[in-house]
Amino acid sequence: MRAYLVTMLLAGVAASQAHAKLVTFDYTAVVDKTTRYGASTGYATINVPSISIDGKEIAVGDTQRGSFTIDLDTPTYDWRPGYTTVEYMGSLNNIGSVSVDRSGFSFASEGSSYQSGFSVSNQPRGDSFSFLGTTYSNGTSGHGSESMQIRLGDTNGDLLATDMPPSSLNLAAAEWSQIIYGYYPDKNGDRLSTWGTLTSLAVRSPSPVPEPASYAMLAAGLLTVGAAARAKARRKG
């Protein structure tokens, strides 16, 4: 029994030392404008009252909500050297979603090491944060890609403390915010986009992700308990 208690105590300590590597932000937004671009518009971007994707409408004034998750352990993918932003790409955990309350439209990105990620810029002239989630779709509108982008920024440097991945974002500190959703057909179709402003942004309570060492400690504990039980059985025998 004593060995069992000690083992469980060690397993508990190991679990408590696990660190959350993913941070998820929940948001709401309002659609400010919807646009169309393609052959039907003479290849000019025009504002329209609404757009429709796979029979689901998104209109000006609609409420959007969703989330985006960033991987704090994502390595820097420096494919634009010389830029002031620091980009964090290369993790399948950088994913996002957007849905529309009224019509039930929804989109969820799929992690891609090249097309999903985020960037931060902590500069004397101001801070900015940008998240990008992209995926390829095969809906009734045909083959194409969909993407969502969330941007926050200010000019006084209160939004970010460093160029490191942020574990929190304060919407009240941002002087401007934007969420952009876009559907981009491969061919024979117009590019459809929505542009909105965030109305709320909050960090979801994290669920710690156990580290490999925690699993190793738990396995060692179970082996210890098993060995103690076998030794006790032999003594009784």
Backbone hydrogen bonds in HBPLUS format (Angstrom, degrees):
<---DONOR---> <-ACCEPTOR-->    atom                        ^
c    i                          cat <-CA-CA->   ^        H-A-AA   ^      H-
h    n   atom  resd res      DA  || num        DHA   H-A  angle D-A-AA Bond
n    s   type  num  typ     dist DA aas  dist angle  dist       angle   num
A0005-LEU N   A0001-MET O   2.92 MM   4  6.25 159.0  1.97 154.5 158.9     1
A0006-VAL N   A0002-ARG O   3.01 MM   4  6.23 165.8  2.03 153.8 157.5     2
A0007-THR N   A0003-ALA O   2.95 MM   4  6.08 160.7  1.99 146.1 151.7     3
A0008-MET N   A0004-TYR O   2.96 MM   4  6.20 162.8  1.99 151.5 155.7     4
A0009-LEU N   A0005-LEU O   2.94 MM   4  6.12 150.6  2.03 145.8 154.2     5
A0010-LEU N   A0006-VAL O   2.98 MM   4  6.27 158.0  2.02 151.2 156.4     6
A0011-ALA N   A0007-THR O   2.96 MM   4  6.23 156.4  2.02 148.9 155.8     7
A0012-GLY N   A0008-MET O   2.92 MM   4  6.12 150.4  2.01 142.1 150.0     8
A0013-VAL N   A0009-LEU O   2.98 MM   4  6.27 154.8  2.04 149.2 155.6     9
A0014-ALA N   A0010-LEU O   2.96 MM   4  6.20 160.0  2.00 149.1 154.5    10
A0015-ALA N   A0011-ALA O   2.97 MM   4  6.18 155.8  2.03 145.9 152.3    11
A0016-SER N   A0012-GLY O   2.97 MM   4  6.16 152.1  2.05 144.1 151.8    12
A0017-GLN N   A0013-VAL O   3.17 MM   4  6.40 128.5  2.44 139.4 151.9    13
A0017-GLN N   A0014-ALA O   3.18 MM   3  5.23 139.3  2.35  96.1 107.4    14
A0018-ALA N   A0015-ALA O   3.11 MM   3  5.36 162.3  2.15 107.4 112.8    15
A0072-LEU N   A0021-LYS O   2.80 MM  51  5.40 154.5  1.86 171.6 178.5    16
A0023-VAL N   A0070-ILE O   3.04 MM  47  5.54 163.3  2.07 157.6 162.9    17
A0070-ILE N   A0023-VAL O   2.96 MM  47  5.54 160.3  2.00 156.1 158.3    18
A0204-ARG N   A0024-THR O   2.79 MM 180  5.51 175.0  1.79 162.9 164.5    19
A0025-PHE N   A0068-PHE O   2.88 MM  43  5.44 169.2  1.89 156.1 157.5    20
A0068-PHE N   A0025-PHE O   2.97 MM  43  5.44 144.7  2.10 144.5 155.6    21
A0026-ASP N   A0202-ALA O   2.82 MM 176  5.39 158.9  1.86 166.0 167.1    22
A0202-ALA N   A0026-ASP O   2.92 MM 176  5.39 157.6  1.97 155.9 162.7    23
A0027-TYR N   A0066-GLY O   3.00 MM  39  5.66 164.4  2.03 147.6 149.1    24
A0066-GLY N   A0027-TYR O   3.20 MM  39  5.66 154.1  2.27 147.4 147.1    25
A0028-THR N   A0200-SER O   3.15 MM 172  5.18 149.4  2.25 129.7 130.5    26
A0199-THR N   A0028-THR O   2.79 MM 171  5.48 168.6  1.80 131.2 134.9    27
A0200-SER N   A0028-THR O   3.39 MM 172  5.18 151.7  2.48 132.5 126.5    28
A0029-ALA N   A0064-GLN O   2.79 MM  35  4.98 148.6  1.88 145.5 144.0    29
A0064-GLN N   A0029-ALA O   2.81 MM  35  4.98 168.0  1.82 139.4 143.6    30
A0030-VAL N   A0197-THR O   3.03 MM 167  5.60 152.4  2.11 147.3 152.8    31
A0197-THR N   A0030-VAL O   3.03 MM 167  5.60 151.3  2.11 151.1 155.5    32
A0031-VAL N   A0062-ASP O   2.95 MM  31  5.41 159.7  1.99 154.4 161.1    33
A0061-GLY N   A0031-VAL O   2.89 MM  30  5.07 161.9  1.92 134.8 141.0    34
A0032-ASP N   A0195-TRP O   2.71 MM 163  5.69 149.6  1.79 141.5 152.2    35
A0033-LYS N   A0195-TRP O   3.12 MM 162  5.31 156.7  2.18 146.8 150.0    36
A0195-TRP N   A0033-LYS O   2.85 MM 162  5.31 155.9  1.91 165.5 163.8    37
A0048-VAL N   A0034-THR O   2.86 MM  14  5.64 168.8  1.88 149.9 152.1    38
A0035-THR N   A0193-SER O   2.86 MM 158  5.21 161.2  1.89 143.4 149.1    39
A0193-SER N   A0035-THR O   3.10 MM 158  5.21 162.4  2.14 140.6 141.7    40
A0036-ARG N   A0046-ILE O   3.00 MM  10  5.56 149.2  2.09 152.0 161.7    41
A0046-ILE N   A0036-ARG O   3.04 MM  10  5.56 164.6  2.06 155.0 159.1    42
A0037-TYR N   A0191-ARG O   2.93 MM 154  5.03 136.2  2.12 139.4 150.6    43
A0191-ARG N   A0037-TYR O   2.62 MM 154  5.03 155.9  1.68 164.5 161.1    44
A0041-THR N   A0038-GLY O   3.09 MM   3  5.48 150.5  2.18 108.7 117.4    45
A0043-TYR N   A0038-GLY O   2.73 MM   5  4.52 156.0  1.79 152.8 144.8    46
A0042-GLY N   A0039-ALA O   3.19 MM   3  5.11 167.3  2.21 106.0 108.6    47
A0060-VAL N   A0049-PRO O   3.19 MM  11  6.08 160.8  2.23 166.4 164.7    48
A0051-ILE N   A0058-ILE O   2.92 MM   7  5.44 155.7  1.98 150.1 156.8    49
A0058-ILE N   A0051-ILE O   2.86 MM   7  5.44 156.1  1.91 158.7 161.9    50
A0053-ILE N   A0056-LYS O   2.86 MM   3  5.24 159.3  1.91 150.8 148.1    51
A0056-LYS N   A0053-ILE O   2.92 MM   3  5.24 165.4  1.94 117.1 121.8    52
A0062-ASP N   A0059-ALA O   3.07 MM   3  5.65 160.4  2.11 138.3 139.1    53
A0101-ASP N   A0063-THR O   3.18 MM  38  5.96 162.4  2.21 162.3 167.7    54
A0065-ARG N   A0099-SER O   3.02 MM  34  5.50 150.6  2.11 144.5 152.3    55
A0099-SER N   A0065-ARG O   2.83 MM  34  5.50 139.2  1.99 153.3 166.5    56
A0097-SER N   A0067-SER O   2.77 MM  30  5.40 145.7  1.89 165.4 165.5    57
A0069-THR N   A0095-ILE O   2.75 MM  26  5.39 166.5  1.77 167.4 171.9    58
A0074-THR N   A0071-ASP O   3.02 MM   3  5.31 164.5  2.05 115.1 117.0    59
A0077-TYR N   A0087-GLU O   3.19 MM  10  6.02 145.3  2.31 132.5 142.6    60
A0079-TRP N   A0077-TYR O   2.91 MM   2  5.86 127.1  2.20 112.6  96.8    61
A0083-TYR N   A0080-ARG O   3.25 MM   3  6.09 160.4  2.30 142.6 144.3    62
A0086-VAL N   A0120-VAL O   2.80 MM  34  5.40 170.8  1.81 161.6 164.0    63
A0120-VAL N   A0086-VAL O   2.96 MM  34  5.40 156.7  2.02 144.6 150.2    64
A0088-TYR N   A0118-PHE O   2.72 MM  30  5.40 178.9  1.72 173.1 173.5    65
A0118-PHE N   A0088-TYR O   3.14 MM  30  5.40 159.5  2.19 138.7 144.8    66
A0109-SER N   A0096-GLY O   2.81 MM  13  5.41 164.7  1.84 157.3 162.7    67
A0098-VAL N   A0107-PHE O   2.88 MM   9  5.33 153.8  1.95 153.3 157.9    68
A0107-PHE N   A0098-VAL O   2.79 MM   9  5.33 144.5  1.92 160.7 169.7    69
A0100-VAL N   A0105-PHE O   2.84 MM   5  5.20 149.2  1.93 148.5 151.7    70
A0104-GLY N   A0100-VAL O   2.97 MM   4  5.36 141.3  2.13 144.3 153.1    71
A0116-SER N   A0112-SER O   3.09 MM   4  5.18 141.9  2.24 140.9 138.7    72
A0117-GLY N   A0132-LEU O   2.98 MM  15  5.46 154.1  2.05 146.7 153.6    73
A0132-LEU N   A0117-GLY O   2.87 MM  15  5.46 167.7  1.89 164.0 161.4    74
A0119-SER N   A0130-SER O   2.83 MM  11  5.29 150.0  1.92 148.8 157.8    75
A0130-SER N   A0119-SER O   3.03 MM  11  5.29 157.9  2.08 150.9 152.5    76
A0121-SER N   A0128-SER O   2.94 MM   7  5.18 142.9  2.08 156.5 155.4    77
A0128-SER N   A0121-SER O   2.96 MM   7  5.18 141.0  2.12 139.9 148.2    78
A0123-GLN N   A0126-GLY O   3.19 MM   3  5.19 149.3  2.29 128.5 135.0    79
A0126-GLY N   A0123-GLN O   2.92 MM   3  5.19 160.9  1.96 112.5 118.7    80
A0154-ASP N   A0127-ASP O   2.99 MM  27  5.44 153.6  2.06 148.5 149.3    81
A0129-PHE N   A0152-LEU O   2.87 MM  23  5.21 157.2  1.92 147.2 150.4    82
A0152-LEU N   A0129-PHE O   2.87 MM  23  5.21 154.2  1.94 155.5 159.3    83
A0131-PHE N   A0150-ILE O   2.83 MM  19  5.14 157.8  1.87 148.9 156.6    84
A0150-ILE N   A0131-PHE O   2.99 MM  19  5.14 151.8  2.07 136.8 145.8    85
A0133-GLY N   A0148-MET O   2.95 MM  15  5.33 164.6  1.98 159.2 162.3    86
A0148-MET N   A0133-GLY O   2.84 MM  15  5.33 152.4  1.92 152.3 161.6    87
A0135-THR N   A0146-GLU O   2.91 MM  11  5.52 157.7  1.96 160.8 164.1    88
A0146-GLU N   A0135-THR O   2.83 MM  11  5.52 166.5  1.84 165.6 169.2    89
A0137-SER N   A0144-GLY O   2.89 MM   7  5.54 160.8  1.93 136.8 143.3    90
A0144-GLY N   A0137-SER O   3.34 MM   7  5.54 147.0  2.45 147.8 143.9    91
A0142-GLY N   A0139-GLY O   2.99 MM   3  5.52 165.1  2.01 116.2 120.4    92
A0186-ASP N   A0143-HIS O   3.25 MM  43  6.17 167.7  2.27 136.2 134.9    93
A0145-SER N   A0184-TYR O   2.92 MM  39  5.19 159.1  1.96 135.8 141.4    94
A0184-TYR N   A0145-SER O   2.77 MM  39  5.19 176.3  1.77 167.3 167.4    95
A0147-SER N   A0182-GLY O   3.01 MM  35  5.42 149.0  2.11 149.0 156.4    96
A0182-GLY N   A0147-SER O   2.95 MM  35  5.42 157.6  2.00 155.3 157.9    97
A0149-GLN N   A0180-ILE O   2.81 MM  31  5.12 147.2  1.92 146.3 155.5    98
A0180-ILE N   A0149-GLN O   2.80 MM  31  5.12 160.4  1.84 150.7 157.6    99
A0151-ARG N   A0178-GLN O   2.82 MM  27  5.14 162.5  1.85 154.0 158.5   100
A0178-GLN N   A0151-ARG O   2.92 MM  27  5.14 145.3  2.04 147.8 149.2   101
A0153-GLY N   A0176-TRP O   3.12 MM  23  5.62 147.4  2.23 159.8 157.0   102
A0175-GLU N   A0153-GLY O   2.82 MM  22  6.03 137.9  1.99 139.6 153.0   103
A0176-TRP N   A0153-GLY O   3.23 MM  23  5.62 148.2  2.33 154.2 152.9   104
A0173-ALA N   A0170-ASN O   3.01 MM   3  5.43 144.3  2.14 108.5 118.5   105
A0174-ALA N   A0171-LEU O   3.06 MM   3  5.23 152.4  2.14 104.5 113.2   106
A0179-ILE N   A0196-GLY O   3.02 MM  17  5.09 153.0  2.10 123.9 127.8   107
A0196-GLY N   A0179-ILE O   2.88 MM  17  5.09 151.2  1.96 150.0 157.7   108
A0181-TYR N   A0194-THR O   3.06 MM  13  5.21 156.8  2.12 136.3 143.5   109
A0194-THR N   A0181-TYR O   2.83 MM  13  5.21 153.1  1.90 148.6 154.6   110
A0183-TYR N   A0192-LEU O   2.75 MM   9  5.20 164.9  1.77 158.9 163.9   111
A0192-LEU N   A0183-TYR O   3.07 MM   9  5.20 151.7  2.15 148.4 153.9   112
A0214-SER N   A0211-GLU O   2.85 MM   3  5.35 134.5  2.06 113.4 125.7   113
A0215-TYR N   A0211-GLU O   3.41 MM   4  6.92 151.8  2.49 150.0 157.3   114
A0216-ALA N   A0212-PRO O   3.00 MM   4  6.30 157.1  2.05 150.6 157.4   115
A0217-MET N   A0213-ALA O   2.93 MM   4  6.12 156.7  1.98 145.4 151.1   116
A0218-LEU N   A0214-SER O   2.95 MM   4  6.20 158.0  2.00 148.7 154.7   117
A0219-ALA N   A0215-TYR O   2.92 MM   4  6.12 160.0  1.96 150.2 155.5   118
A0220-ALA N   A0216-ALA O   2.93 MM   4  6.15 159.2  1.98 148.5 154.2   119
A0221-GLY N   A0217-MET O   2.94 MM   4  6.15 151.2  2.02 143.5 151.7   120
A0222-LEU N   A0218-LEU O   2.99 MM   4  6.28 155.7  2.05 150.1 155.8   121
A0223-LEU N   A0219-ALA O   3.00 MM   4  6.28 155.6  2.06 148.8 155.5   122
A0224-THR N   A0220-ALA O   2.96 MM   4  6.20 151.6  2.04 144.7 152.6   123
A0225-VAL N   A0221-GLY O   2.93 MM   4  6.23 158.2  1.98 151.1 156.5   124
A0226-GLY N   A0222-LEU O   2.96 MM   4  6.16 158.8  2.00 145.6 151.5   125
A0227-ALA N   A0223-LEU O   2.89 MM   4  6.12 157.1  1.94 147.7 153.9   126
A0228-ALA N   A0224-THR O   2.92 MM   4  6.14 158.6  1.96 149.5 155.4   127
A0229-ALA N   A0225-VAL O   2.96 MM   4  6.18 155.2  2.02 147.6 154.3   128
A0230-ARG N   A0226-GLY O   3.02 MM   4  6.25 156.6  2.07 148.8 154.6   129
A0231-ALA N   A0227-ALA O   2.94 MM   4  6.16 158.2  1.99 149.2 155.2   130
A0232-LYS N   A0228-ALA O   3.00 MM   4  6.17 156.0  2.06 146.6 152.7   131
A0233-ALA N   A0229-ALA O   3.03 MM   4  6.23 151.9  2.11 142.8 150.4   132
A0234-ARG N   A0230-ARG O   2.98 MM   4  6.26 152.0  2.06 146.9 153.9   133
A0235-ARG N   A0231-ALA O   3.06 MM   4  6.35 156.0  2.12 146.6 152.7   134
A0236-LYS N   A0232-LYS O   3.11 MM   4  6.36 154.9  2.18 146.0 152.3   135
A0237-GLY N   A0233-ALA O   2.96 MM   4  6.18 142.1  2.11 139.1 150.2   136
